[in-house]
Amino acid sequence: MSALVIDNIGLLVTNDPERGQVRDAALVIEDGRVSAIERTGAAGDERLDAGGRCVIPGFVDSHTHLVFAGDRGDEFAARMAGAPYAAGGIRVTTEATRAASREQLRELAAARRAEALRAGITHLEIKSGYGLDVDTERRSCEVAAELTDDVTFLGAHVVPAEYEGRAGDYVDLVCGDMLAACAPHAKWIDVFCEEGAFDEEQSRRVLAAGRDAGLGLRVHGNQLGPGPGVRLAVEMGAASVDHCTYLEDADIDALAGSDTVATFLPATDFSTRQPYPDARRAIDAGVAPAIATNCNPGSSYTTSMAFCLALAVRDMHMTMEEALTAATLGGARALRRDDIGHLSPGARGDAVVLDAPSYSHLVYRPGVPLVAATIAGGSAAG
């Protein structure tokens, strides 16, 4: 077996409750899996000298929309000038995505995946949702499946223009032919349960159809205002409900008593000028948090998890350690995986060497590219 040793680690964050944070460590990775955590000086076939720097688990980005074409920079500029965010902007991207060839979508998505890898994101989920017709949604799921094994079918993103005033008919399509075309390429199904997208009953229909097709459940909820999304996610046993910008007491109680992860998307709140959710309140109540980038062209066009951490600490009242855990182990839990998000023996060999002595510098030095090396599955990447 070939072994990579990341040696001379000043501070190793394992996310392993038994090991915690280890100083003066060496991380041994054999055949793509963590095999041991030793003292500095461990032997191996290949050695990467961390130079006394901090090593963390690779970021797990549990909410992205990487498969799309087109640009919405003008929309962002208008929003910065005071225009409100609305879910309907998704339709602009739909037109460009439908017009793009499979190869164009593949190249665009692969470039974004490579950018995320350079930013330390070693695993991510990718949603469809910018096709909103059977052929383009299937093509989007196929492209996403080339980049990750956590593909989410999001045909229920918004009602496309050709179904204006006929949301029920579109839900029939999503639950029927579209789901049948996309399910073979997806692991999850998602729905945007929000005013301007799908109401509670429509969302429940979509989730139930996906569950019957063997897909796991995810929900976009409570982004633009209070609503039923969080409680619907808990009721249906969804792995995660994402955004959670507006959380009422009943939402927090429901999440705290469930296995559903609350995935916060702070870069979205930054881009849309929404209020930041009070993650401190949710965490103190026992809610399991994750942080993700929500990389998409309309409301969060970033692959910088470090930026998301800085926002979470400054504006969502999380500690630096909580934010890092939410962006690694929390993301893994949101995807119901136990092989990533931590650096325990047996875990996938996904690690990030920071050009810093501590992970606190991800927040302390916002906007500075601090990823010195990304290791994915035991191999240098990015």
N, C-alpha and C positions, 0 to 999 in steps of 0.2 A: 504494500500500500504506500502511496506517495503521501508525504506529510509536509504541510506548510506551517512554519512557526512564525507567528507575529511576536517578536521578541522585544525586550527592553521597553515594555509598556509602563508608563508612569502611573496611570490610573485606568483600570479596566472595569467598565460597567457591564455586569453580567445579566441583570434583571432576573437573577436566580435568588430566591429568598434565602437559600442556605449559604450562598457565597457573597451576595451583595456586591460591593465595590472592592476591588482587589488592587493593591499597589505593588509595583515592581514585579509585574507578572509577565508570563508568556502564554499565548493562546495557541494551542496545537490543533490543527485541522487536518484530518485524514480522509481522503476520498470524499471531500465535500462536506464533511460533518465535523463538528467540534468533538475532539476526542479527549482533551484534557486541558486543565488550567494549571500551569506550573509556575515556579519561580523563574525569574529572568535567567536565561542561559540554557533553556531546553534545546535539545537536538532535534533536527529535522532535515528532510531532503532539500527544502528551500526555506530561506530565512528572510523575513522582512523586518528590518530594524525600525521600530516605532520611535526611537530616539527620545524616550522618556515622555512621549506625548500620550494623550487620552485616546482610548479605543472604546467605542460603543457598539451595540448591536446595530445592524443596518436598519434604516427607517423602513417601516411598513406603512405604505400609503393605501389606506383602505377605501378611498373614494376618489376616482379620477374619471375624466371623460376625454381620453386621449385621441379617440378616432373621430376626426372632423376635418372639414376643409373650410376655407374662408377666414375672414378677419373681421373683428368687431371693435377695432380701435376707436372708431368714430363714436360708437355707442358709449365706450368708456369715457371718452373726452366729454361727451355731453353730460354724463352722470357726474363727473367731477365739477361740471359747471352748474349742477343743481337739478338735473333731470332725475326722476325717480327710477329705481330698478323695477322691472316687471318681467314675469316669466315668459311673456310673449316674444321676447328677443330671440328665444331659441329657434323660432321659425326662420330667422335670417340665416342661421347656420345650416338649417335643414336644406335650404335651396342650394347652397354651395356643396354640401356633402352629397346630395343626390346627384349633382352634376359631375362629381369627381369619379375617376376610374378606381378600380380596386388597387392598382399599383400606386396611384397617387395617394390614396388613403394609407396604404401600407408604408410608403416612404415618410409621410407626415407623422404618422403614429410612432414609427421606429425612431425618428429624430427626437420626438418628445420623450420617448422612453430612455434614449441615450442621455438626454439632458438630465432627466431625473436620476439616473444612475450616477452621473457625475456629482449630483447633489447629495449622494449618500442613500438614495432610496433603492434598496436591494430587492424589494418585492412590492408589487402594487396590484390593485384591482382596476379593471377598466370596464366602463359601461358603454353600451350602445346608446341610442337615444337622439341622434341627429339625422336619422333617416326617415323615421315615422311612416315608412311604407315597408311592405314585406321584403322586397329585394334588397333595399339599402340597409335595413336593420340586420338581415342575415349576413350581408357582406361585412357590416361593421363588427358583428360578433366573430366572424371568421378571422378578420384582421386582428382583433383583440386577442384571439386565442393563440395567435402566433407569438404573442409577447408575454402572456401570463396564463396561469391555470385558474385564475379568479376572474372570470368574465361574467358580467352582469347584463342581462337583457332589460333594457329600459325603453321599450316601445311606448310605455305610458309616461312620457316626459311632458308633453303638452298635446293638445288636440291640433293636428295640422290644419292648414288653411282650407283644404278641400273638404274637411269635415266640420267646418264652422257651423255651429248650431245643431250638430248631430253627434254630440259627444258619446251618446249611448251606442251609436253605430260604430264609432271608432273603438270603443272599449270591446265591442264584439270582435272586431278585427284583431285587436291586440291579444285577446284571450283565445282566438281561434287560429287562423292561418299564420299570423305573425309569430305567435308563440310556437307553433308547430315547426316553423322554419328555423327559429333561433335556438330553441331548447337544446338541440344536439351539440351546440357550440358554447353553451353557457352553463354556469354553475349556480347562478343566482338570478332572481327577478326583482325589480325595483319599481316603485311608482312615486310620482311627485304628487303627494297628497297636500294640495295647497289651493287657495283661491287663485283662479286663473289657470289652473291645471285640472286636477281631478278631485272630486268630492269624496267623502268618506265611503259611501256605498260603492262608487265606481272603483275606488282604490281597493276595497275589500274584495271585489270581484276579480281584479287583476292578480292580487296576491294569492287568492284561493286557486285560481287557474294555474298559476306558476307552481304552487305547492303540489297540486294534483299531477303536474308534469314532472315532478321530482326535483324542482329547483328550490334552493334556499331563499329566504325572504330578506329583503332590505327595504327601507322606506326613506324617502325625502320628506321631512316633516317639520312644521313649526318654524319655517324660515321667514316668512313675510308677516307673520302675526300668530297669535294663539289659534290653535285649531286641533283637529282630532288625530293628526298624524302620529304623535308620540304614543298616545293610548292605543291606537289601532295597531301599531307595531308591536306593542307589548301583548295585546290581545291575541295577535296572530303568531306570536313566538318568533318575530323577526330577529335576526342576529344583530342588527344595528338599525338605529334610526338616526339620520344624519341632518345636520344643520342645528336643530335644537336652539335656535336663537331666542325664541320666546317659550319659556317653560313656566307653567303655572304649578302651584303646589301639588295638584292632582297628577300632573305629568311626572314630577320628581318622585312622588310616592310610588307611582306605577313602575317607573324605571328602577328605583331602589329595590323593589320587591321582585325583580325579574332578572333574566339572563340577557336581556337586550342591552347592548352597549350604546351609549350616547356619543355619537361621533361629532365633534365640534370642527367647524370649518372656518377658522378665524380670518383667513385671507379673503374669504367671500364677504364677511362682514366689513372688512377693510374696503374692499372694492365697491360694495353696494351702499356704503355709508349706513348700514344697519347698526343697531346697538349691539355691542358684544354680549354674548350670554354670560351669566354669572356662573362660571364653572365651579367656583369655590363653594357656592351654595349647593350645587348638585353633588359634588364629591363628598362634602361633609354629611350629606344625607344618605350616602352609601351607593351613589350611582357610579357605574363603571364607565370611565371616559376613554375615548380615543381622539386623536387629532389627525386630520388628513388635509391634503392640499386642495381637493376639489378642482384640480387643474382642468379648466375649460375655457372656451374663447370669450364667454360673455361676462362672467361674474368672478372669475378667479384664475387668471391666466398666469399661473406660477407653478414651478416645480420645486420651489425652495421650502423644504420642511423647516429649515432653520428660521426662516421668516415667520412661519406659522407659530413656532415655539416662542419667538420673541413677543408676538402679539398675545399669545395665550398667557404668558407670564405678566406682561404689562397691563393688559386690558381685561383679562378673564380671571385674574387673581389666582392663578395656579403657581405653585412653586416650580423652580427649575427642574427638580427631580421628577415631579408629577408630570410636567410637560414632556420631558424626554421619555418617560415610561409610556405616556399616552400615545406618543408617535412611534413607538416600537412595539412593546408588548400589548398595548391597548389596540393598535391596529391589527395585530395578529388575532386578538380575541374577537374583534369586530368581524373578522373573516373566519372565526371558529377554527383557528389553526394553532397547533402547539409546537410546530417545528421551526418557527421563525419568531423574531422579536426578542430573543434572548440568546445568551451565549453559554448555555449549559451543555455538558457532554450529551451528544446525541442530536443536538439542534443543527440546523443547516448552518454551514460556515459562512454566514453573512455578517460582515463587520466593517466598521468605518474607522479609519485612523484620522483623528482630528489634528489640525495644525495648531494645537492648543494644549495646555496642561490639564484642562478640565472641560467637561461638557457645558459648564456655566458660560463659557465664552460664546456659545451659540446665541445666547441672549445678551451677554455683556458686550459683544462686538457685532451688533446687527448689521446686516448687509455685507459683511466680509466673508468671502469664500474660504471656509475653514476646513473643507474636506481635502485631506492630503492624499488619501488612498481609499478606494472602495474595494472590498473583497466580497464577491458574490459566489456562493457555493464553493468556497475555497480557492477561487481564482481571482487575480487582479482584474478589475473592470473599470469602465468609465474612462 
